[in-house]
Amino acid sequence: MEVAGWRKSSHSTASGECVEVADMESGALIRDSKQPELGHLSFVSGEWSLFLASVKL
C-alpha cells in the first residue's frame, strides 16, 4: 500500500501530542506521530466521513 504523505492534525499540541493523517483513495490512515513504527488505523471512506463528523461536534 502506497501512502501519499502523512500530515499532522491541525489540532496537534505544541508538546508533541499529535496524530498524523494520510489521505488514501479508498479512505484514510491515522497514526501516532511520536510512534509511527507501531502502525496505523485504516478507515474506508464511509467510516472516515462518520469519524470526522463525530469529532467535529
ZALOKOL-465811 format. One record per residue (C-alpha): residue number from 1; x, y, z. Coordinates in Angstrom, 2 decimals, padded with zeros to 5 digits. Example, Ala and Ser with C-alpha at 12.3 -4.5 7.8 and 13.67 -1.06 7.14 Angstrom:
n = 1; east = 012.30; north = -004.50; up = 007.80
n = 2; east = 013.67; north = -001.06; up = 007.14
This chain:
n = 1; east = 000.00; north = 000.00; up = 000.00
n = 2; east = 001.49; north = 003.32; up = -001.05
n = 3; east = 000.88; north = 006.29; up = 001.24
n = 4; east = 000.90; north = 009.69; up = -000.47
n = 5; east = 002.13; north = 011.51; up = 002.60
n = 6; east = 001.46; north = 011.99; up = 006.26
n = 7; east = 000.34; north = 015.34; up = 007.70
n = 8; east = -000.11; north = 016.39; up = 011.31
n = 9; east = -003.52; north = 017.25; up = 012.60
n = 10; east = -004.22; north = 020.98; up = 012.84
n = 11; east = -005.31; north = 020.27; up = 016.43
n = 12; east = -001.93; north = 018.87; up = 017.49
n = 13; east = -000.38; north = 020.40; up = 020.59
n = 14; east = 002.96; north = 022.12; up = 020.94
n = 15; east = 004.01; north = 019.44; up = 023.44
n = 16; east = 004.11; north = 016.89; up = 020.64
n = 17; east = 000.83; north = 015.09; up = 021.25
n = 18; east = 000.00; north = 014.63; up = 017.60
n = 19; east = -001.83; north = 012.38; up = 015.25
n = 20; east = -000.93; north = 012.16; up = 011.60
n = 21; east = -003.32; north = 011.51; up = 008.74
n = 22; east = -002.66; north = 010.13; up = 005.29
n = 23; east = -005.44; north = 010.51; up = 002.74
n = 24; east = -005.95; north = 007.46; up = 000.58
n = 25; east = -008.10; north = 006.94; up = -002.48
n = 26; east = -010.22; north = 004.49; up = -000.50
n = 27; east = -010.27; north = 006.41; up = 002.82
n = 28; east = -007.64; north = 007.48; up = 005.32
n = 29; east = -004.95; north = 006.21; up = 007.69
n = 30; east = -004.14; north = 007.68; up = 011.12
n = 31; east = -001.16; north = 007.09; up = 013.41
n = 32; east = 000.62; north = 008.49; up = 016.46
n = 33; east = 003.31; north = 010.86; up = 015.20
n = 34; east = 005.61; north = 010.01; up = 018.12
n = 35; east = 005.47; north = 006.27; up = 017.47
n = 36; east = 004.81; north = 005.71; up = 013.76
n = 37; east = 006.55; north = 002.34; up = 013.91
n = 38; east = 003.58; north = 000.98; up = 015.89
n = 39; east = 001.42; north = 001.11; up = 012.79
n = 40; east = -001.78; north = 002.88; up = 011.84
n = 41; east = -005.55; north = 002.62; up = 011.86
n = 42; east = -007.30; north = 002.31; up = 008.50
n = 43; east = -010.67; north = 003.83; up = 007.67
n = 44; east = -012.61; north = 003.26; up = 004.45
n = 45; east = -014.26; north = 006.38; up = 003.01
n = 46; east = -017.63; north = 005.96; up = 004.74
n = 47; east = -016.05; north = 005.22; up = 008.11
n = 48; east = -013.69; north = 008.19; up = 007.78
n = 49; east = -016.58; north = 010.55; up = 006.99
n = 50; east = -018.52; north = 009.31; up = 010.04
n = 51; east = -015.42; north = 009.63; up = 012.26
n = 52; east = -014.80; north = 013.21; up = 011.15
n = 53; east = -018.45; north = 014.16; up = 011.64
n = 54; east = -018.40; north = 012.76; up = 015.19
n = 55; east = -015.20; north = 014.51; up = 016.30
n = 56; east = -016.31; north = 017.86; up = 014.86
n = 57; east = -019.37; north = 018.02; up = 017.16
